Amino acid sequence: MPPIWQDVAGTINLKDATADEVAVLSSKLFKAGAITFEDHVSLSFAKNPDNDQKMNFIDHWQERQEEAVRQGASHDDLNDIIRVQSILGFVDSFDE
């Protein structure tokens, strides 16, 4: 496992973070080659009207998945959401 994962995990609490903080995390992971460009875009442009407002990004992406299922999202869209949840969950696992 590349050390970038542990390095970035020590810089953020994904259960109490701003969208800007998650965008910085995403940028670091992308530049290190740990995530795809598509995942970087998804993480960097999360639906959050106030980038300075702290929120629980683990819960946020779980809610996005539940909403997508309710709305009959495509298989590809659900896979994108689940992939982002996996990234966030992996980063968060270092914080426990």
Secondary structure, DSSP 4 states (H G I P E B T S, - for coil): --THHHHHHTT--TTSB-HHHHHHHHHHHHHTTSS-HHHHHHHHT-S-S-TTS-B-HHHHHHHHHHHHHHTT--HHHHHHHHHHHHHHHHHHHTT-
